[in-house]
């Protein structure tokens, strides 16, 4: 750690390695604590020695060292907070600090609070409206000035310790704080002070009693507080639970617009993924999931709250756990299941909600598309060697809801065209992913035993996904043309991506793999022709034909391109290439058509009626 003092009141240039500096602060604190304990033991021994121990100042020296190391550790942490924030790693970082030490910053914060207190007094002592208005202008200017050092933990702690709860109350009063007030105006006036509060709470540089006192405010006041500035995570989560869960009566919101504080709370959660995760994965008074409290109000009459709720769901249940460990993943998955169960009962009610909610509800399935496909496959009566579930790494659990509930959930989420469009994007991303099981297209049988190879067939997984999404579209009341367009697109993408890997050597089937090409010479050609002639034609339905024909065509195009660019396959005679394409197309059509007929019976039935 390097510090170059600039003198005066600022410009102190600091360079440090965040992780190492944090380690240094911890070592200093531990060493100081050990010295303090030693001082106590030595003092006891000196007391026993009586006059022989007189004059020994070791305990006092150790205590002074303890105090010095404690202050120095605080100073290092302060520097890390200003230079690196919450960042870790990344090597050496540099910044110019406004004060030479944490103690100096804290003293400056207290001094600024004294100026605010003096302006506060002038406001309340004013004899005329003109004097009071002038005092208010000066006071508000001082409040805005807090923004210069609101992100400094020591300065903010000194400021708020000096102001105290009464000072915060006075600031709110003079700034004309009101829950139904102009949020933009109040953010300009009070945002800097509440930013300083969040900084001090985050770094524990203010007396904990201030947090407890503010949390006694009314719900609508607390909601405004967290809306005016990015709140500290624990404070925001506490406020959100109190407003949304602990104080909510079941009948208060039924068929009514969400109270104004709901939009404020959800808006604040939009900016804090960790707080959103903590809230959404917690439970109510009796162990019930928090999801049960998120949708009781009239969604169509509360567009802003609905929009922010959707974004908070994405942040807390998808984005935050995606970069965390197994515990966070599993808690988020359980919470997602709770959301699915709650939303599945709403059905067409969501058609009046903001489209952002529909998009967000679809997004909740993004980490769980394998599970959605497996649920759809099982519900459709499909079979595949090895089962449907894909084990997740490290003890992560897969999404587990019954098919009807998931279908009803999709029916609600796909009410809006925005939700349908977002589902198209998810299907495209899933089918194009190199890691997705959906990219494994089934080949024929082993040429020696003619037994099916135990692999997770692409047709089965895509068929399950198509079945589940198609059922959701049907529940949402979408017409057959829109449904067909969406699902054909998904199958085309799967074919285009997966078919190019058929002959890459990664597939377990040998007969038509790279090494199996030798069987297409001589007796191999006759064997393939005999096999094709022995297969019975496949009877189809009009709706399923649309899927299958498009899928097979995409597969054929992708394979032709692969053969053209493959150094071994491109050398085969044209007749053998065509035979290979014909064999693969036949098997792909056979494996895709069956699952679609089993699983997408509703669409087939509707087509038959017409």
N, C-alpha and C positions, 0 to 999 in steps of 0.2 A: 504494500500500500504506500503510495506516494502522495504527499500533500505539499503544495507550494502556496504559502500564504500570500494573499494579495493586499493585505492591510486594509484599514478602514472598515467599512461595513459590508463588503462583499468582494466577489471576484476571487474566491479561494479555490484554486484549481486542484482537483483531486483525481487520482487514478487508482483503481483497485480492481482486484479479481473478486467478484461477488462471493463465490463459494468459499474461497480461502479466507476472505475477510469475515464471513459468518463463522467459520471454524475458529478463527482467532478470537472473536468475541466470546464464543462459548468457552474456549480454554481459559481466557482471562477471568470469566465469571466463576468457573470451577476452581481455579487457583485461588482467587480471592476468598471464596467460601471455605476452602481448605485452610487458608491462613487464619480466617476468623475463628474456625473451630480450634485450631492450634493455639490461638491466643487465649481462648477460654481454658484449655487444659493447662497451659503454662502458668496462667494466673492462679489456678488452683494449686499447682505445685509450689509456687512462690509463697502463697498464703500459708501453706504447711511449713515452709522453711522459716517463716517468721522473719526475724531481723537479718538472717543470713541471705534472704532474698531481696532485701531492701535495695532500691536503686536500680534494679533491673527493669528496663523499659521495653523489653521484647514484646509483651502483649500489646502495648500501645502502638509499637511500630507495625506489628502484624495487622492490627485493626485499621491503621491508616492505609496500609497496603490494600486491605480488603476494600475500603472505601474508594481508593484511587482506581483499583482494577475494575470495580463496579461501574464507576463513572466512565472509565475508558471504554469498557465493553459497550455501554449505552451509546457512547460517541461513535464507535465503529459501526454499530447497528444503524445509527442515524445516517451515517455516510452511505452505507449500503442501500438504505431505503431511498435516499435521494438520487444516488448514482444509477442503481440498477432496478429499483422498484422490487417487484416480485420475481425478476428474471434470475435464472440460474445458468451457470456455465458461461460459455461464450468468450472466455479469456478476459483480458484487461479492458476495463471501461473507464471513461473519463467524463468529468463534469465540472462545472464551475459552481461552487456553493456560495450562498448568500452570507453565511456566517462561518466563523472559524471553528466553532464547536457546537455540540448539541446544547450545552448549557447557555451559550450566547444566543442561540436561536430561541430557546425557551424564554430567556429574559426579554428578548425583543418582542415575543408574542405577548407576554404579560404587559409590556409597555404599551403595545398597540391596544390591548384590551382596556387599559386605563384611559386612553384617549377616547375610546368608544363609550366607556362609563361616564366620562365627563360630558360628552355630547348628549348622552342619555339623560343626564341630570338637567342640562340646559333645556331639553325638550319638555320635561315634566315640570320644570320651574317657570316656563314661559308664561307671561301674563296676558299676552295678546295672541290672536290668531297669526298675525304676521311674524311674531317672534317664534311661535311654535312651528310655522311653516319653514322658516329659515333654519331652525334647529334640525328639523326633519331632513332637509336637503343635505346639511352637513353630515348628519348621522348616516343617511343612506350612502353618501360618498365614502364614508369610512367602512361601511359594510362591503361595498364593492371592492375596496382596497384589500380586503382579506384575501382576495383571489391571488394576489402576488405570491403569497407563501402558504396557501391553503394545502398544498401537497407536502409541506415540510412537517414531519411528525412532531418534532420538538417544538417548533413555533406554534403549531396548531394546539398542542397540549397545553403550552403556557397560556395561549389566548383563552381557551375554554375553561381552564382551571381558574383563571382570574375573573372571567365573566360569570361563571357558575350558571346554575339553572335559571335563576332570576334574570340574569343578563340575556340568556337565550329567549326567554319569554318576552322581555322588553323589546328585543330586536324584532321578534315576530309581530308584536303589537304595533310598533312604530312603522314597520314595513307594510302594515295593513294586511297581515296574514289572514286568509280565510279560505276554507276548503273549496268554496264555489268561486274563488277569485280567478283572475287572469293568471294562468300558470306561467306563461312566458314572462309577464312582468314580475311575478314573484320569484321566478328563477333568476332573473337579473338582480333582484334585490337581496334575496336570501340564499341563492345557490352557493356563493362563495363561503358563507358561514357553515352551511350544512356539508359542503365539501371538506372543510376543515374538521368538522365533527367526524365525518367518515374516516378521514386520515388518522385522527387521534384515536378513534375506537379500534381501527385496524392494527395500530402499532402499540396499543395499550399505554398511551402517553397522557391520558386524562383520567381523572378520578372515576372509577367504575360507577359511582353513585349517579353521575350525570346520565348514563345510559338508563339506569333504573327509573330515574325521575321522568325522562322524556317518554319512556314506554308506558307511563301512566296517562298520557294524553288520550283524547278521544280518537276513535278509529279514523274518522275522516281527517283529523289533523295529522295523524301519523302517516296516512296515505299521501298527504300532500308533502310531508317532509321527505319521504323517499322518492317522490317524483321531482323534487326541486334540484337534486344533485345525486350522482351515483353513490348509493349507500354502501356501507360496509356490509359484507356478506351475512354475518350472523345477525346483525341488527335488521337487515332487510328481510331475512327469512323469518325472524321473530314477528315482525310487523305483518308480513304476509299471512302467516299462520293465524295470527290473532284476528285479522280482518276477514279472511276468507273461510276459516275453519272454526276457530274456537268460539266466535261470537255469532255464528250464523244460525238462525232458527229455520227449521225446515220449510215453514210456510211463508216466510217473509218474502221470498223472491219468486215463487211459482207464478209463471205467466206475467211477470213484471220485468221491466228493464233492469239491468244491473245498476246498482248504486254507483254514483260517480267515483267513489274510491276504488271500485273494481278496476276501472280503466287505468287509474293511477298506479295501482299495485302491479297489474300485469305489464304496464309500460315500463315500470322500474325493473321487473324481472327480465324483460327483453335485453337489458344491458348487463345482466349478471347470470351467466350460465350456471355457476356453482350454486347460487341461491335458488335458482329455478329447479335444479336437480334436488337439492335438499328438501324443498317444499313438496315437489311432486312425488318423491319416494317416501315421504313420511305418512303417518296415519293420523286419524282423528282421535277424539276422546276415547273411543271404545275399540280401537284397533282397525276401524274401517279405512279403506284407502282414501287419500285426499282427492282422488279423481271424482269421488261421489259429490264433492262440493263445487266442482268447477263448471257444471252445466245446468244448474237448476233455473236460471233466469231466461227471459225471453231473448234468445240470441239475435233475432232479427231486429230488435229494438235497441240493441247495444253494439253497434258496429265497431266502434273504437275498441271497446273491451274485448270483443270477439276476435278482432284482428291481433291484438296484443297477446291474448291467451294462446292463439295458435302458434305464434312465434316463441313464446315461453315454453310451450310443449316441445317444440323442435330442439330448442337449446338444452333443456333439462334432460330429455329422454333420448336424444340422438347424438347431438354434438358433444356434450360434456362427457358422457360415458365412453364415447368412441376413442378417447385418448387416455382413458384411465384403466384401472385394473379389473380383475374378475368381480370383485365385490360390487363395484359401481355398475358394471354391466348387468349383473344379476338383479340388483335392486331396480335398475331402470327397466329391465325386461318385465319384472313383476308389475311395476307401475304402468307400463304400456298395456299389459293384459287388463289391468283395471280400467284404463281409459277405453279400451276396446269394448269391454262389457258394458260400460256406462253409455257410450255413444251408440252402441248397437240398438239401444232401446229408443233412440230418438228418431230414426228413420227420416221421413220427409221434413221434419222440423228444421233440419239444417239447410234447407233450400233457401231460407230467408237470411241466413247468416252471411257475414262477410266472406267472399271467396277465399281469402287468406286462410281461414280456418279449415276449409276443405283441403287446400293444398298442404297445410301442416299435418292434418290427420293422415293423408296419404303418405307424407314423409316419415311418419312414425314407423312405417313398415319397411323403410329402406334397409335397416340393418338385419331385417328378418325375412328377406325374400325367399331364402331357402326353406324356411319353416312354412311360409305361406304356400309355397309350391307343394310341400309334402302334405300339408293339411288338405289341399285341394285334390291331390292324387289319391289319398286314402278315402276321402269322401266320394270320389268318383269310381271306387272299386278297382282301381288299377293295381297291378302287381309288378314287382321288379325284384330280381334276386338281390339279396342284401338289405332289403327294406328301403325306407324313404329318408330317414333322419340322417343328417350329416353331423357327426360329432364336432362340437366346437372345442377350441383349444383351451387348456388351462382350467377346466371346470366351469366354463361358461354354460349357462343353460339356454336352451332354445325357447322361442316363443311357444306357448302352449295354450291354445284356446280351441273350442270346438268349432267345427266347420260352419254351423248355422250362425253362431255369434259373429264369426269373422265375415261371413257373407253379408249379414245385416250391417255390420260396421262399414264395409265397403259400400253398401247401398247408401248409407248416410254420407260417407266421404265423397262419393262420386255424384252427388246431386248436382254440383256445379260443374260447368265445363272446365273451369280452372283445375278442379280435382282430377277430371278425366285426362286433361293434357299433362298434368304432372305424373299421373300413373303411366302414361305413354313414355315419359322420360325415364321413369324407374324401370319399366320393362326393357327399354333400350339399354340402359346401363347394366342391368342384370344379365341380359343375354349376351352382351358384348364383353363382360368381364372374363379375363383369362382364367380366373380361379373358380368361376361358377361351374357347378356340376352340369348345368344346362348345356354346356358346350360339348358334351360327350355324346356324339351321335352313334346309335347302335349299328354295328355291322352284322354280318350274317352269323353263321355257326362255325364251330371248329370243323375244319374239313375232315378230321379223322373220326370224331365221335358224333358230330352233328348235334351236340348239346349246346344249349344257350350258354354264353359266357356270362358269369355273374358280374355285371357292371350296372351302374346307375344310368339307365337309358335317358338320353336327352329328350326323347319324345314323351317319356313318362313325366319327367319333371316339368317340361314346358307345358305338357297337357294339363298337369295339375294346376299350374299357375294360370293358364288360360281359363280353366274351369272356374277357379275361384274368382278371378277378376270378372269373367263373363257373368257369373252369378250375381256379383255386386252390381254390375251395370244393369242387369235385369231388375234387381231390387230397386235401383235408382230410377227405373222407368225409362231408360235409354232405348231408342229404337234399334232394330236389328242392324240397320246399315251402319250406325255409329259403332255398335259393338263389333261387327265384323271388321270394320276398318281398323279399329284399335288392335284387335287380336291378330289379324293377319300381319300387321306391321311387326308385332312382337315375334311371330314365327319366322318371318323373313329375316329379321335380324339374327335370330338364333341359328338359322340355316347358314346364312352368310358367314358367320363367325365360326361356327362349329365344324362345318363341312370341310373347311380348309385344313383342319387338323386330323381328318380321318386317316390320312396315310402318312402321318408324321412319325410313326413309330411309337407314339405314346399310348395308343389304344391297345387294350389287351388282346383284341382279336388278331389272330395271326393270318388267317386265310387271305384277307384282302389288305394286309399291312405290307410294308416294304418287303419283308422277307417272304411274304406269301405270293409275291408277284410271279415267282417261278412257276406257280401252279396254273398260270394262265397260258403256258406254252404246252403244246401237245395235248395230253390227256386232260390237262387242267381246263382248257377251253371247252372241251366236250363235257366235262363235269359241270361247269357253270351253266352251259346251255341246257343240259338235262335237268338241272335243278330248277331253272327258270320255267321250263315247260311243264314241270310237275306241279307248280304252284297254281292254286285256284284263283280266279279273278276276285277282286275285293268289291263287294257291294257297298255303295255309299249313299249319303244323304246330301241334298243340295247344299245346305249350310256348311257341312263338314267338307264337302268337295272344295269349297272356296278356300278353306284353310290349307287343305292337303295339296292341292294343285300349286298354290303359291309357294308352299314350303318345299315341295319337290323341285320346282323350277329353280328356286334360289339355291338349293343344294347342288343341282346339276351345274349351274353356272359357276358356283364356287369351286366345285371339283374340277371342272374343265380348266379353270385358271390354275389350280394347283398342279394338275398334270402337265400343263404347258410349261410351267416354270421348274418342275422337279427334274433334276438331271437324270434320274433312273427311269421314271415313268414316261417322260417325254420321248424316250427311245422305243417304247412299245409300238408295234404296228397299229395303225388306225383302227383296225377291226377289234383288236384286243382292248384298246382304250374304250371303244364304244360298248363292248361287252361289260367291261368293268363299271362304266357309268350306268348301264342298264340294270346290272345286278344291285348296285347300291341304291338306285332310285326305287327299285321294287321293294327292297327291304325297308327303306325309309318310309315309303308310303304305307306299307303294311303296319309298321310300328307306330306311326303317327295317327292313322285313321282310327284304330281300335280305341285307344285312350280317349280320343275326342268324342267318339260316339258314346262311350260309357259316361264320361264326365260332363259333357255339355248337352245333356239330354233336353234341357229346357229350350235351348235355342233350336235344336233339331225339331222338337215338337212344334214350336211356333212356326217354323218354316213349313212343316208338313201340313199344318192347318191351313196355311195360305194357299 
